[in-house]
Amino acid sequence: MSEKAPHVLGGTRPNVDERFHLGNVDDNASVNSAEVKVETQDENEPSNAPSIYTLQAEDDVPEVTTMESLCMNCHDDGTTKLLLTMIPYFREVILMSFECDHCGFKNSEVQFGGKVQEQGSKIELQVTDIDDLNRQLIKADAGTVYFPSLDFEIPRETQRGSINTIEGVLQKAIEDLRENQEHRREIDPETTEKIDEFIAKLAMMSAGITLPFTIVLDDPSGNSHIENPHAPAVDSKMKVTNYYRSEKQDLECGLQPDMSHDAPSQTPRVLPHRNEGLDKFVEEANIAKKEVIQIPENCFACAAPGYSCMCMTDIPHFKEVIIMSYNCEACGFRTNEVKAGGAIPPQGERITLNVDASKEKDALDRDVLKSDSACVNIPEIELEMAHGSLGGLYTTIEGLLDKIRQNIEEGNPFAVGDSDGGRSLLNAWLARLDALKRGEQPFTLILEDPLSNSFVYSPFGSADDDPYMTAEKFTRSEYEDDVLGITDMKVENYSADGQASHALGNITEETSEPIRSDKEVMGGGRAIDPSKYHPNPSAVMEVRQQLSQQKEKEQQ
């Protein structure tokens, strides 16, 4: 294995001291509010906390923590059992069950004990046949299930922490809607009849009579999944979209959002005094590329103060890139990201590299910069990874294959479950991927980036002189322009000189409206008159005189 392979820039490294919290049950739940923490301790130090147990199929009696808790049905003492376990190829979960010996009431729940993912996920599935109804579905605590054809949504508080099939989710929704129907029929017969009609529609969908329909699973925490029976191949019926959470969604997931940009700026937005030769000095000095810039920022995992580091550097025969990283000294959370700088090029770029370790000794050691907008294709193993699935990476080809393997295993938990067929199918595909990583088989690596922000190192200097690599430009499609936001950009008659003169004219014209501050735009405060708060009033007077002289010359 290459020495470069483990060094991968991009993604998130897991926290060393994992903490599992269990304390968000409502008043109607049967499991009492409690908090269970598992922390890394010294070997000689005694620990009374429950241990994380890796679930094995051959184990008969797993380690279970038992405690007495209040039964919310009869208000007597019942028994709550907790099991902190790790599902193979998935992530940590907390299995909880409650049973009351006095009234016979039972309840069970599944909570995710691991970390919240960096991005939320939205999964859309087109259910077209009976087999799709048997797909397994994991609904995390923050996940919601939505059926657009019925305008029906299962909120996050309902069926929380459940592992079921799509048919089972519909059946559970039918059972919940049928509760108190007879009592409701006596009070409001008209509403009850409408609910019965809606239940009949759900029953037709769960039985596979009303087909096709769409199910949308939206989870800001990124811990919900729908089974892909064709994994690791692409499922044509399913669309997965990753997105960044809003501040409200961060709070719902128990995270501390970044509130620094909420404070409105009190500084008037006016055109600053221009210093002649400043742009040339900054360009020659290149200050930003000679040092690491540290920005104070709170850790979004534990809210402890820290620093986000950013550095700009140049890649030969490519462009400048921005490397960003964050390391929390309090909880150990780490994250890093690589982004390409510069303007958006008019065309995308497709890089094709023929990797053959028998012909090229260091074929797997080539540096690769993959932007978050690039797609990765390997035709030999029928691999196609859409943009955004791996994020921004700066690594080697071997490290890229390692990252792909990790992403496939974590993103397809159902394909490596207890089912022998699913496990053998994915393991056979992973064996083919490992053969490529060891250099036992030649393959073709294709990086298709609509923003032309990806790069593959060539020991021959450039792609034109490299016999194993080709780089070609292509025109972006309308869909790619729309996804990247290029369609909404208005660049007609837009230039730096025109923008500066337009802003200067707004400042110097007496009849112009006052510039609105951030506080005014956000709905509070008053507008600021630039004539009273301009940092250089003499410059304004000089510009006014120049404009008046120009008008007089034009009139003459």
VEXDREN-2710 file (C-alpha; in Angstrom, 1 decimal):
% VEXDREN-2710
k/r/px/py/pz
1/MET/0.0/0.0/0.0
2/SER/1.3/3.5/-0.8
3/GLU/2.4/5.8/2.0
4/LYS/0.3/8.5/0.5
5/ALA/-3.0/6.6/0.6
6/PRO/-4.0/7.3/4.2
7/HIS/-3.5/11.1/3.9
8/VAL/-6.9/12.2/2.7
9/LEU/-8.1/15.8/2.8
10/GLY/-11.9/15.9/3.0
11/GLY/-14.7/14.4/5.0
12/THR/-15.0/14.2/8.8
13/ARG/-13.0/12.1/11.2
14/PRO/-15.0/10.5/14.0
15/ASN/-14.8/11.9/17.5
16/VAL/-12.5/9.9/19.8
17/ASP/-14.6/10.4/22.9
18/GLU/-18.1/9.4/21.7
19/ARG/-21.0/10.4/23.9
20/PHE/-24.4/8.9/23.6
21/HIS/-27.3/10.9/24.9
22/LEU/-30.7/9.4/25.7
23/GLY/-33.0/12.1/27.0
24/ASN/-35.5/13.3/24.5
25/VAL/-38.8/11.4/25.1
26/ASP/-42.1/13.2/25.4
27/ASP/-44.7/13.0/28.2
28/ASN/-46.6/10.2/26.6
29/ALA/-43.6/8.0/26.1
30/SER/-43.0/5.0/28.4
31/VAL/-39.2/5.3/28.6
32/ASN/-38.2/7.8/31.3
33/SER/-35.9/10.7/30.5
34/ALA/-32.4/9.6/31.2
35/GLU/-28.9/10.2/30.0
36/VAL/-26.4/7.6/29.3
37/LYS/-22.8/8.6/28.6
38/VAL/-20.0/6.4/27.3
39/GLU/-16.6/8.1/27.6
40/THR/-13.1/6.9/27.0
41/GLN/-11.5/6.1/30.4
42/ASP/-8.3/4.7/31.7
43/GLU/-8.0/1.0/32.0
44/ASN/-7.4/1.2/35.8
45/GLU/-10.3/3.5/36.4
46/PRO/-13.6/1.8/37.2
47/SER/-16.6/2.5/35.1
48/ASN/-20.3/2.1/35.9
49/ALA/-21.6/3.3/32.5
50/PRO/-23.1/0.8/30.0
51/SER/-20.6/-0.3/27.4
52/ILE/-21.0/-0.2/23.6
53/TYR/-21.7/-3.7/22.4
54/THR/-21.0/-4.8/18.8
55/LEU/-23.9/-6.9/17.8
56/GLN/-22.9/-10.3/16.4
57/ALA/-25.3/-12.8/14.8
58/GLU/-23.9/-15.8/16.7
59/ASP/-24.3/-14.2/20.2
60/ASP/-27.2/-15.5/22.2
61/VAL/-27.3/-13.1/25.2
62/PRO/-26.1/-9.6/24.5
63/GLU/-25.1/-7.1/27.3
64/VAL/-28.3/-5.3/28.3
65/THR/-28.7/-2.6/30.9
66/THR/-31.9/-2.9/33.0
67/MET/-33.4/-0.2/35.2
68/GLU/-36.7/0.5/36.8
69/SER/-38.9/3.3/35.4
70/LEU/-42.4/4.7/35.7
71/CYS/-45.1/3.2/33.5
72/MET/-47.1/6.0/31.9
73/ASN/-50.1/3.7/31.5
74/CYS/-50.8/2.5/35.1
75/HIS/-48.2/4.8/36.9
76/ASP/-46.6/1.8/38.5
77/ASP/-43.0/0.7/38.3
78/GLY/-41.9/-1.1/35.1
79/THR/-38.7/-2.3/33.6
80/THR/-36.6/-0.5/30.9
81/LYS/-33.9/-2.3/29.0
82/LEU/-31.2/-0.5/27.1
83/LEU/-28.7/-1.9/24.6
84/LEU/-25.9/0.3/23.2
85/THR/-24.9/-1.5/20.0
86/MET/-23.2/-0.9/16.7
87/ILE/-24.9/-2.3/13.6
88/PRO/-22.2/-3.6/11.2
89/TYR/-21.5/-1.3/8.2
90/PHE/-24.0/1.2/9.7
91/ARG/-23.6/3.3/12.9
92/GLU/-24.3/3.3/16.6
93/VAL/-27.8/2.8/17.8
94/ILE/-29.6/2.6/21.2
95/LEU/-32.2/-0.1/21.5
96/MET/-34.8/0.5/24.2
97/SER/-37.7/-1.6/25.4
98/PHE/-40.2/-1.1/28.2
99/GLU/-42.5/-3.6/29.8
100/CYS/-44.8/-3.3/32.8
101/ASP/-45.6/-6.5/34.7
102/HIS/-48.6/-4.9/36.4
103/CYS/-50.7/-3.8/33.3
104/GLY/-48.8/-5.6/30.5
105/PHE/-48.0/-2.4/28.6
106/LYS/-45.0/-2.7/26.2
107/ASN/-43.1/-0.2/24.2
108/SER/-39.9/-0.2/22.1
109/GLU/-37.8/2.4/20.4
110/VAL/-34.6/2.9/18.4
111/GLN/-32.4/5.9/18.8
112/PHE/-29.2/6.8/17.0
113/GLY/-26.4/7.1/19.4
114/GLY/-23.7/8.2/17.0
115/LYS/-22.9/11.6/15.5
116/VAL/-25.1/13.8/13.4
117/GLN/-23.9/13.7/9.8
118/GLU/-22.4/16.9/8.2
119/GLN/-25.3/17.2/5.8
120/GLY/-29.0/16.3/5.8
121/SER/-30.4/13.9/3.3
122/LYS/-33.6/13.9/1.2
123/ILE/-34.5/10.5/-0.4
124/GLU/-37.2/10.3/-3.1
125/LEU/-38.4/6.9/-4.2
126/GLN/-40.8/6.0/-7.0
127/VAL/-42.8/3.0/-5.7
128/THR/-43.9/1.1/-8.9
129/ASP/-44.4/-2.5/-7.8
130/ILE/-44.9/-4.9/-4.9
131/ASP/-41.1/-5.4/-4.4
132/ASP/-40.7/-1.7/-3.8
133/LEU/-43.2/-1.9/-0.9
134/ASN/-40.9/-4.5/0.8
135/ARG/-37.9/-2.2/0.8
136/GLN/-36.6/-1.5/4.3
137/LEU/-36.8/2.0/5.7
138/ILE/-34.9/3.5/8.6
139/LYS/-36.6/6.6/10.0
140/ALA/-34.4/8.4/12.5
141/ASP/-35.6/10.7/15.2
142/ALA/-35.4/13.8/13.1
143/GLY/-36.8/12.2/9.9
144/THR/-40.1/12.9/8.2
145/VAL/-42.0/10.8/5.6
146/TYR/-44.1/12.6/3.0
147/PHE/-46.4/11.2/0.3
148/PRO/-47.0/14.0/-2.3
149/SER/-49.9/12.2/-4.0
150/LEU/-51.9/12.4/-0.8
151/ASP/-50.3/15.5/0.7
152/PHE/-49.7/13.3/3.8
153/GLU/-46.8/13.7/6.1
154/ILE/-45.6/11.6/9.0
155/PRO/-43.9/14.1/11.3
156/ARG/-40.7/13.5/13.2
157/GLU/-42.5/12.8/16.4
158/THR/-44.5/9.9/14.9
159/GLN/-42.9/6.5/14.2
160/ARG/-39.6/8.0/15.5
161/GLY/-36.5/5.7/15.6
162/SER/-38.2/2.9/13.6
163/ILE/-36.9/0.2/11.3
164/ASN/-39.7/-1.0/9.0
165/THR/-40.6/-1.6/5.4
166/ILE/-42.5/0.9/3.3
167/GLU/-45.6/-1.3/3.6
168/GLY/-45.1/-1.4/7.3
169/VAL/-44.9/2.4/7.5
170/LEU/-48.2/2.7/5.8
171/GLN/-49.8/0.1/8.0
172/LYS/-48.5/1.8/11.1
173/ALA/-50.0/5.1/9.8
174/ILE/-53.3/3.4/9.3
175/GLU/-53.3/2.0/12.8
176/ASP/-52.6/5.4/14.3
177/LEU/-55.4/7.1/12.3
178/ARG/-57.9/4.4/13.3
179/GLU/-57.4/5.1/17.0
180/ASN/-60.4/6.7/18.6
181/GLN/-62.3/6.6/15.3
182/GLU/-65.5/5.1/17.0
183/HIS/-65.4/7.8/19.7
184/ARG/-64.8/10.5/17.0
185/ARG/-67.7/9.1/15.0
186/GLU/-70.2/10.0/17.7
187/ILE/-68.9/13.5/18.1
188/ASP/-68.1/14.6/14.5
189/PRO/-69.5/12.1/11.9
190/GLU/-68.5/14.2/8.9
191/THR/-64.8/14.4/9.8
192/THR/-64.8/10.7/10.7
193/GLU/-66.1/9.8/7.3
194/LYS/-63.3/11.9/5.6
195/ILE/-60.7/10.1/7.7
196/ASP/-62.2/6.7/6.7
197/GLU/-61.8/7.7/3.1
198/PHE/-58.2/8.7/3.6
199/ILE/-57.5/5.4/5.5
200/ALA/-58.9/3.6/2.5
201/LYS/-56.5/5.4/0.2
202/LEU/-53.6/4.4/2.4
203/ALA/-54.7/0.8/2.5
204/MET/-54.9/0.7/-1.3
205/MET/-51.3/2.0/-1.4
206/SER/-50.0/-0.5/1.2
207/ALA/-51.7/-3.4/-0.7
208/GLY/-50.0/-2.4/-3.9
209/ILE/-53.3/-1.6/-5.7
210/THR/-52.7/2.1/-6.1
211/LEU/-49.4/2.3/-8.0
212/PRO/-47.2/4.2/-8.7
213/PHE/-46.7/6.7/-5.9
214/THR/-43.8/8.7/-4.5
215/ILE/-42.4/8.6/-1.0
216/VAL/-40.0/11.3/0.3
217/LEU/-37.8/10.7/3.3
218/ASP/-36.3/13.9/4.6
219/ASP/-33.9/13.8/7.5
220/PRO/-31.8/16.9/8.6
221/SER/-29.5/14.6/10.7
222/GLY/-28.6/12.4/7.6
223/ASN/-29.3/9.2/9.5
224/SER/-32.4/7.9/7.7
225/HIS/-32.2/5.4/4.8
226/ILE/-34.2/3.6/2.2
227/GLU/-32.9/0.3/1.0
228/ASN/-31.3/0.1/-2.4
229/PRO/-31.6/-3.5/-3.6
230/HIS/-29.3/-2.8/-6.6
231/ALA/-26.4/-1.4/-4.4
232/PRO/-23.7/-0.5/-5.2
233/ALA/-25.2/0.2/-8.6
234/VAL/-27.4/3.3/-9.1
235/ASP/-31.1/2.9/-8.4
236/SER/-33.1/4.5/-11.2
237/LYS/-36.2/4.8/-9.0
238/MET/-34.4/6.6/-6.1
239/LYS/-33.0/10.1/-5.9
240/VAL/-30.8/11.1/-3.0
241/THR/-30.1/14.8/-2.4
242/ASN/-27.7/16.0/0.3
243/TYR/-28.1/19.5/1.7
244/TYR/-26.8/21.8/4.4
245/ARG/-29.0/22.3/7.4
246/SER/-30.6/25.6/8.4
247/GLU/-30.2/27.1/11.9
248/LYS/-33.7/25.8/12.9
249/GLN/-32.7/22.3/11.7
250/ASP/-29.5/22.4/13.6
251/LEU/-31.4/23.2/16.8
252/GLU/-33.8/20.3/16.1
253/CYS/-30.9/17.9/15.8
254/GLY/-29.4/19.2/19.1
255/LEU/-26.5/21.1/17.4
256/GLN/-25.4/24.7/18.2
257/PRO/-25.8/26.8/15.0
258/ASP/-23.5/29.5/14.0
259/MET/-25.1/32.8/15.2
260/SER/-22.3/35.1/14.2
261/HIS/-24.0/36.4/11.0
262/ASP/-27.3/37.2/12.8
263/ALA/-25.9/40.4/14.3
264/PRO/-26.7/43.3/11.9
265/SER/-23.8/45.5/10.8
266/GLN/-23.9/49.1/12.1
267/THR/-21.4/50.4/9.5
268/PRO/-22.9/52.3/6.5
269/ARG/-22.3/50.5/3.2
270/VAL/-20.5/53.2/1.3
271/LEU/-17.8/53.2/-1.3
272/PRO/-14.4/53.4/0.4
273/HIS/-11.6/55.8/-0.6
274/ARG/-9.6/54.2/-3.4
275/ASN/-5.8/54.0/-2.9
276/GLU/-3.9/54.1/-6.1
277/GLY/-1.7/51.1/-6.6
278/LEU/-3.2/49.1/-3.7
279/ASP/-4.5/46.3/-6.0
280/LYS/-1.1/45.8/-7.6
281/PHE/0.6/45.8/-4.1
282/VAL/-1.7/43.1/-2.8
283/GLU/-1.3/41.0/-5.9
284/GLU/2.5/41.2/-5.7
285/ALA/2.7/40.8/-1.9
286/ASN/0.4/37.7/-2.1
287/ILE/-0.1/38.0/1.7
288/ALA/-3.0/35.5/1.9
289/LYS/-1.0/32.7/0.2
290/LYS/1.9/33.0/2.6
291/GLU/0.2/32.3/5.9
292/VAL/-2.7/30.4/7.5
293/ILE/-5.7/32.6/8.3
294/GLN/-7.4/31.7/11.6
295/ILE/-11.1/32.7/12.1
296/PRO/-12.7/32.4/15.5
297/GLU/-15.6/30.0/15.4
298/ASN/-17.5/27.8/17.9
299/CYS/-17.5/24.1/17.4
300/PHE/-20.9/23.1/16.1
301/ALA/-20.6/19.7/17.9
302/CYS/-19.9/21.0/21.5
303/ALA/-20.1/24.8/21.0
304/ALA/-16.6/25.3/22.5
305/PRO/-14.6/28.2/21.1
306/GLY/-12.0/27.3/18.5
307/TYR/-10.4/28.4/15.3
308/SER/-11.2/27.6/11.7
309/CYS/-8.0/27.6/9.6
310/MET/-7.9/28.6/5.9
311/CYS/-5.0/28.6/3.5
312/MET/-4.7/29.4/-0.2
313/THR/-2.2/27.7/-2.4
314/ASP/-1.4/27.3/-6.1
315/ILE/-1.3/23.9/-8.0
316/PRO/1.0/24.0/-11.0
317/HIS/-0.8/23.8/-14.4
318/PHE/-4.2/24.3/-12.5
319/LYS/-5.4/27.1/-10.4
320/GLU/-5.4/28.3/-6.8
321/VAL/-7.2/26.2/-4.2
322/ILE/-8.5/27.0/-0.7
323/ILE/-7.9/24.5/2.1
324/MET/-10.1/24.8/5.1
325/SER/-9.9/22.8/8.4
326/TYR/-11.3/22.9/11.9
327/ASN/-10.0/21.0/14.9
328/CYS/-11.8/21.2/18.2
329/GLU/-9.5/20.8/21.2
330/ALA/-12.4/20.3/23.6
331/CYS/-14.2/17.3/22.0
332/GLY/-11.8/16.2/19.3
333/PHE/-14.1/16.9/16.4
334/ARG/-12.3/17.4/13.1
335/THR/-13.4/18.5/9.6
336/ASN/-11.6/19.7/6.5
337/GLU/-12.5/20.7/3.0
338/VAL/-10.8/21.6/-0.2
339/LYS/-12.3/24.1/-2.7
340/ALA/-11.0/25.5/-5.9
341/GLY/-10.8/29.3/-6.3
342/GLY/-11.3/31.6/-9.2
343/ALA/-14.2/32.3/-11.5
344/ILE/-16.6/29.8/-13.0
345/PRO/-15.2/28.8/-16.4
346/PRO/-17.5/28.8/-19.5
347/GLN/-17.1/25.0/-20.0
348/GLY/-16.7/21.9/-17.8
349/GLU/-13.9/19.5/-18.0
350/ARG/-13.7/15.7/-18.3
351/ILE/-10.4/14.1/-17.2
352/THR/-9.9/10.4/-18.2
353/LEU/-6.9/8.5/-16.7
354/ASN/-5.9/5.0/-17.6
355/VAL/-4.5/3.5/-14.4
356/ASP/-2.2/0.5/-15.1
357/ALA/0.3/-0.4/-12.3
358/SER/2.1/-2.8/-14.6
359/LYS/3.1/0.0/-17.0
360/GLU/3.4/2.9/-14.6
361/LYS/5.0/2.2/-11.2
362/ASP/3.5/5.2/-9.4
363/ALA/0.1/5.1/-11.1
364/LEU/-1.8/4.9/-7.8
365/ASP/0.3/7.6/-6.2
366/ARG/-0.9/10.4/-8.5
367/ASP/-2.3/13.4/-6.6
368/VAL/-6.0/14.0/-7.2
369/LEU/-8.1/17.1/-6.4
370/LYS/-11.8/16.2/-6.6
371/SER/-14.2/19.1/-6.1
372/ASP/-17.6/18.6/-4.6
373/SER/-19.2/19.2/-8.0
374/ALA/-17.3/16.4/-9.7
375/CYS/-18.6/13.0/-10.6
376/VAL/-16.4/9.9/-10.4
377/ASN/-16.9/7.0/-12.9
378/ILE/-15.0/3.7/-13.2
379/PRO/-16.5/1.7/-16.1
380/GLU/-14.7/-1.5/-15.3
381/ILE/-16.7/-2.0/-12.1
382/GLU/-19.8/-0.1/-13.2
383/LEU/-19.2/2.6/-10.6
384/GLU/-20.8/6.0/-10.9
385/MET/-20.8/8.4/-8.0
386/ALA/-22.8/11.7/-8.4
387/HIS/-21.5/15.1/-7.4
388/GLY/-21.6/15.9/-3.7
389/SER/-21.4/12.2/-2.6
390/LEU/-17.7/12.4/-1.6
391/GLY/-17.3/16.1/-1.0
392/GLY/-14.1/18.0/-1.8
393/LEU/-11.0/15.8/-1.5
394/TYR/-7.3/16.3/-2.1
395/THR/-5.7/12.8/-2.0
396/THR/-4.1/10.2/-4.2
397/ILE/-5.8/7.7/-6.5
398/GLU/-5.4/5.0/-3.9
399/GLY/-6.8/7.3/-1.2
400/LEU/-9.8/8.1/-3.5
401/LEU/-10.6/4.4/-3.9
402/ASP/-10.4/4.0/-0.1
403/LYS/-12.8/6.9/0.3
404/ILE/-15.2/5.4/-2.3
405/ARG/-15.2/2.1/-0.4
406/GLN/-16.0/3.8/2.9
407/ASN/-18.8/5.8/1.3
408/ILE/-20.3/2.8/-0.3
409/GLU/-20.3/0.8/3.0
410/GLU/-21.8/3.6/5.1
411/GLY/-24.3/4.7/2.5
412/ASN/-25.8/1.2/1.8
413/PRO/-26.4/-0.4/5.3
414/PHE/-29.1/-2.7/4.0
415/ALA/-26.8/-4.3/1.4
416/VAL/-24.5/-5.7/4.0
417/GLY/-27.1/-6.8/6.6
418/ASP/-28.0/-10.3/7.8
419/SER/-29.3/-11.4/4.3
420/ASP/-26.8/-13.7/2.8
421/GLY/-27.6/-12.6/-0.8
422/GLY/-27.2/-8.9/-0.1
423/ARG/-24.0/-9.4/1.8
424/SER/-22.4/-11.7/-0.8
425/LEU/-23.4/-9.3/-3.6
426/LEU/-21.8/-6.2/-2.1
427/ASN/-18.7/-8.1/-0.8
428/ALA/-18.1/-9.4/-4.3
429/TRP/-18.2/-5.9/-5.7
430/LEU/-15.9/-4.6/-2.9
431/ALA/-13.4/-7.4/-3.7
432/ARG/-13.3/-6.1/-7.3
433/LEU/-12.7/-2.5/-5.9
434/ASP/-9.9/-3.8/-3.6
435/ALA/-8.3/-5.5/-6.6
436/LEU/-8.2/-2.1/-8.4
437/LYS/-6.7/-0.5/-5.2
438/ARG/-3.9/-3.1/-5.1
439/GLY/-3.1/-2.5/-8.7
440/GLU/-3.9/-6.0/-9.8
441/GLN/-6.2/-4.9/-12.6
442/PRO/-6.0/-1.9/-14.9
443/PHE/-9.0/0.5/-14.9
444/THR/-10.2/3.8/-16.2
445/LEU/-10.8/6.7/-13.9
446/ILE/-13.1/9.5/-15.2
447/LEU/-13.6/12.8/-13.4
448/GLU/-16.4/14.9/-14.9
449/ASP/-16.6/18.3/-13.4
450/PRO/-19.0/20.9/-14.8
451/LEU/-17.1/23.6/-13.0
452/SER/-13.7/22.4/-14.1
453/ASN/-12.4/22.5/-10.6
454/SER/-10.9/19.0/-10.5
455/PHE/-7.2/18.1/-11.1
456/VAL/-5.1/15.0/-11.6
457/TYR/-1.3/15.3/-11.3
458/SER/0.7/14.4/-14.3
459/PRO/4.5/13.6/-14.0
460/PHE/4.9/14.6/-17.6
461/GLY/3.9/18.2/-16.9
462/SER/0.4/18.5/-18.4
463/ALA/-2.4/16.3/-19.7
464/ASP/-1.3/17.0/-23.3
465/ASP/2.0/15.4/-22.8
466/ASP/0.7/12.5/-20.7
467/PRO/0.2/9.3/-22.7
468/TYR/-2.1/7.9/-19.9
469/MET/-4.4/10.9/-19.4
470/THR/-6.7/13.1/-21.5
471/ALA/-8.5/16.3/-20.6
472/GLU/-11.4/17.6/-22.7
473/LYS/-13.8/20.4/-22.4
474/PHE/-17.6/20.0/-22.7
475/THR/-20.6/22.3/-22.6
476/ARG/-22.7/22.1/-19.5
477/SER/-26.3/21.0/-19.8
478/GLU/-29.3/23.2/-18.8
479/TYR/-29.9/20.9/-15.8
480/GLU/-26.3/21.4/-14.6
481/ASP/-26.5/25.1/-15.0
482/ASP/-29.7/25.1/-13.0
483/VAL/-28.3/22.9/-10.2
484/LEU/-25.2/25.0/-9.9
485/GLY/-27.1/28.3/-9.9
486/ILE/-25.6/29.6/-13.1
487/THR/-29.0/30.0/-14.7
488/ASP/-30.0/32.6/-12.1
489/MET/-26.8/34.7/-12.4
490/LYS/-27.2/37.9/-14.3
491/VAL/-23.9/38.9/-15.9
492/GLU/-25.0/41.0/-18.8
493/ASN/-23.3/44.5/-18.9
494/TYR/-21.5/43.6/-15.7
495/SER/-18.0/44.8/-15.1
496/ALA/-15.8/46.1/-12.3
497/ASP/-15.6/49.6/-13.8
498/GLY/-19.3/49.8/-14.4
499/GLN/-20.1/48.6/-10.9
500/ALA/-17.7/51.0/-9.3
501/SER/-19.1/54.0/-11.3
502/HIS/-22.6/53.0/-10.6
503/ALA/-21.9/52.8/-6.8
504/LEU/-20.0/56.1/-6.9
505/GLY/-22.9/57.8/-8.7
506/ASN/-25.3/56.6/-6.0
507/ILE/-23.1/58.1/-3.4
508/THR/-22.5/61.5/-5.0
509/GLU/-26.0/62.2/-6.3
510/GLU/-27.8/64.4/-3.8
511/THR/-31.2/63.1/-5.0
512/SER/-30.2/59.4/-4.5
513/GLU/-32.0/57.4/-1.8
514/PRO/-30.0/56.8/1.4
515/ILE/-28.2/53.4/1.5
516/ARG/-30.1/51.0/3.7
517/SER/-28.1/49.3/6.4
518/ASP/-28.3/45.6/7.2
519/LYS/-30.5/46.3/10.2
520/GLU/-33.0/48.2/7.9
521/VAL/-33.0/45.3/5.4
522/MET/-33.7/42.8/8.2
523/GLY/-36.7/44.7/9.4
524/GLY/-35.5/47.1/12.1
525/GLY/-33.7/50.3/12.7
526/ARG/-33.5/53.4/10.4
527/ALA/-31.8/54.1/7.1
528/ILE/-28.4/55.8/7.2
529/ASP/-27.7/58.9/5.2
530/PRO/-24.2/58.5/3.7
531/SER/-23.6/62.3/3.4
532/LYS/-23.5/62.4/7.3
533/TYR/-21.4/59.3/7.9
534/HIS/-19.0/59.2/4.9
535/PRO/-15.4/58.4/6.1
536/ASN/-13.9/60.8/3.6
537/PRO/-16.1/63.9/3.0
538/SER/-13.4/65.7/1.0
539/ALA/-13.3/62.9/-1.5
540/VAL/-17.0/63.2/-2.1
541/MET/-16.7/66.9/-2.7
542/GLU/-13.9/66.4/-5.2
543/VAL/-16.0/63.8/-7.1
544/ARG/-19.0/66.1/-7.1
545/GLN/-16.9/68.9/-8.6
546/GLN/-15.5/66.6/-11.3
547/LEU/-19.0/65.5/-12.2
548/SER/-20.3/69.1/-12.4
549/GLN/-17.4/70.0/-14.7
550/GLN/-18.1/67.1/-16.9
551/LYS/-21.8/68.1/-17.2
552/GLU/-20.7/71.7/-18.1
553/LYS/-18.4/70.4/-20.8
554/GLU/-21.1/68.2/-22.3
555/GLN/-23.6/71.1/-22.4
556/GLN/-21.0/73.3/-24.1
END
